[in-house]
Amino acid sequence: MYTKPMRRKDRQLSEEQTYALLESGEYGVLSTADAQNDPYGVPLSYALLDGKIVFHCAAGVGHKLENIAQNPRVCFTVVGKTKVLPEKFSTAYESVIVFGTAAPAEDPVAALRALVKKYSPDYQEKGEAYIAASVQETGVYAITIEKITGKAH
């Protein structure tokens, strides 16, 4: 599974740089496949918790959850800073690609707290109240990372 090597090894980030970019990314794109093997990519907010990528959604409904239920293998992509270099016909960029499996989070409250800490760090108390009021209606998932690569130019 996931054995293709990176073609441009000269652009490969170290493991430390890769995880730093993954942690600091604003959003990622979760890619799944449905029962007919048709691809589906959706941008979403996420956080890292105990070495896993966590995200939330509506509980039990939606295209991505249908896809994960029938095939939990996913790809998750984060793009960091970019800058088009028109005079060089190129782009400066940094990115992370994760391959893994998605499943309901073992501790949904901890995952939601990680999201509040990342996106609303000055509103922890309000976040706790929001979590308590909405956790039952919220789907919370975790991606177990099986392979991760980072690249920059």
C-alpha positions as CSV (number, residue, x, y, z in Angstrom):
1,M,0.0,0.0,0.0
2,Y,1.2,3.5,-0.9
3,T,4.6,2.4,-2.1
4,K,5.3,4.9,-4.9
5,P,8.4,7.0,-4.1
6,M,8.5,10.8,-4.4
7,R,9.8,11.7,-7.8
8,R,11.5,14.9,-6.9
9,K,13.5,13.8,-3.8
10,D,15.4,17.1,-3.9
11,R,12.2,18.9,-2.8
12,Q,11.2,16.5,-0.1
13,L,10.7,18.0,3.4
14,S,12.1,16.3,6.5
15,E,9.7,14.5,8.7
16,E,9.9,17.4,11.2
17,Q,9.2,20.0,8.6
18,T,6.3,17.9,7.2
19,Y,4.6,17.5,10.5
20,A,5.1,21.2,11.3
21,L,3.4,22.1,8.0
22,L,0.6,19.7,8.6
23,E,0.0,21.1,12.1
24,S,0.1,24.7,10.9
25,G,-2.1,24.3,7.8
26,E,-5.4,26.2,7.7
27,Y,-7.4,23.6,5.9
28,G,-6.9,20.3,4.0
29,V,-8.7,18.4,1.2
30,L,-10.0,15.0,2.1
31,S,-10.2,12.6,-0.8
32,T,-12.3,9.5,-0.8
33,A,-13.8,7.1,-3.3
34,D,-17.4,5.9,-3.6
35,A,-18.6,2.4,-4.2
36,Q,-18.2,2.9,-8.0
37,N,-14.6,4.1,-7.4
38,D,-15.5,7.7,-8.3
39,P,-13.2,10.1,-6.5
40,Y,-14.5,12.8,-4.2
41,G,-12.4,15.6,-2.6
42,V,-13.8,18.0,0.0
43,P,-11.9,20.9,1.8
44,L,-12.3,20.8,5.6
45,S,-10.9,22.2,8.9
46,Y,-8.8,19.8,10.9
47,A,-6.4,19.4,13.8
48,L,-3.7,17.0,14.9
49,L,-4.4,15.0,18.0
50,D,-2.2,12.2,19.3
51,G,-0.6,11.7,15.9
52,K,-4.0,11.6,14.0
53,I,-5.8,14.1,11.9
54,V,-9.2,14.9,13.4
55,F,-12.2,16.6,11.7
56,H,-15.9,17.1,12.3
57,C,-19.0,17.0,10.1
58,A,-22.7,16.4,10.4
59,A,-23.3,13.1,12.2
60,G,-24.1,10.1,10.0
61,V,-24.9,11.9,6.7
62,G,-23.2,13.1,3.6
63,H,-21.1,12.0,0.7
64,K,-17.8,11.8,2.5
65,L,-19.2,9.6,5.3
66,E,-20.9,7.3,2.8
67,N,-17.6,6.9,1.1
68,I,-15.6,6.3,4.3
69,A,-18.2,3.7,5.5
70,Q,-17.6,1.6,2.3
71,N,-13.9,2.3,2.0
72,P,-12.0,3.9,4.9
73,R,-8.8,4.5,2.8
74,V,-8.3,8.2,2.3
75,C,-5.8,10.8,1.1
76,F,-5.5,14.1,2.8
77,T,-3.7,17.1,1.3
78,V,-2.6,20.4,2.8
79,V,-1.1,23.2,0.8
80,G,0.9,25.8,2.8
81,K,2.3,29.0,1.4
82,T,2.4,29.5,-2.4
83,K,3.6,32.2,-4.7
84,V,3.3,32.2,-8.5
85,L,6.7,33.0,-10.1
86,P,5.5,34.2,-13.6
87,E,9.0,35.0,-14.8
88,K,10.1,31.4,-14.1
89,F,6.9,29.8,-15.3
90,S,6.7,28.1,-11.9
91,T,5.3,28.3,-8.4
92,A,6.9,28.4,-5.0
93,Y,4.9,26.1,-2.7
94,E,4.9,23.7,0.2
95,S,2.5,20.8,0.6
96,V,1.8,17.6,2.6
97,I,0.1,14.5,1.4
98,V,-1.2,11.9,3.9
99,F,-2.4,8.4,3.1
100,G,-4.3,6.6,5.8
101,T,-7.6,5.3,7.1
102,A,-10.6,7.3,8.5
103,A,-12.9,6.1,11.3
104,P,-15.0,7.6,14.0
105,A,-12.7,9.3,16.6
106,E,-12.2,7.3,19.8
107,D,-12.7,10.5,21.9
108,P,-14.9,13.0,20.1
109,V,-14.8,15.6,22.8
110,A,-11.0,15.6,22.8
111,A,-11.0,15.9,19.0
112,L,-13.4,18.8,19.1
113,R,-11.3,20.5,21.8
114,A,-8.3,20.2,19.5
115,L,-10.2,21.9,16.8
116,V,-11.3,24.7,19.2
117,K,-7.7,25.1,20.4
118,K,-6.4,25.4,16.8
119,Y,-9.1,27.7,15.3
120,S,-10.5,29.6,18.3
121,P,-7.7,29.6,20.9
122,D,-9.1,32.8,22.6
123,Y,-12.5,31.2,23.1
124,Q,-11.8,28.0,25.0
125,E,-14.6,28.5,27.6
126,K,-17.2,29.3,24.9
127,G,-15.8,26.3,22.9
128,E,-16.4,24.0,25.9
129,A,-20.1,25.1,26.0
130,Y,-20.4,24.7,22.2
131,I,-18.9,21.2,22.4
132,A,-21.3,20.2,25.2
133,A,-24.3,21.4,23.3
134,S,-23.4,19.9,19.9
135,V,-21.3,16.8,20.4
136,Q,-24.3,14.5,20.0
137,E,-25.2,15.9,16.6
138,T,-21.6,16.1,15.4
139,G,-19.7,13.4,13.5
140,V,-16.1,13.4,14.6
141,Y,-13.5,11.4,12.7
142,A,-9.8,10.6,12.9
143,I,-7.4,9.7,10.1
144,T,-4.7,7.3,11.1
145,I,-1.6,8.3,9.2
146,E,0.0,5.4,7.4
147,K,2.2,7.4,5.0
148,I,3.1,11.1,5.0
149,T,5.3,13.1,2.6
150,G,6.1,16.8,2.5
151,K,7.4,18.7,-0.5
152,A,8.5,22.3,-1.1
153,H,10.0,24.4,-4.0
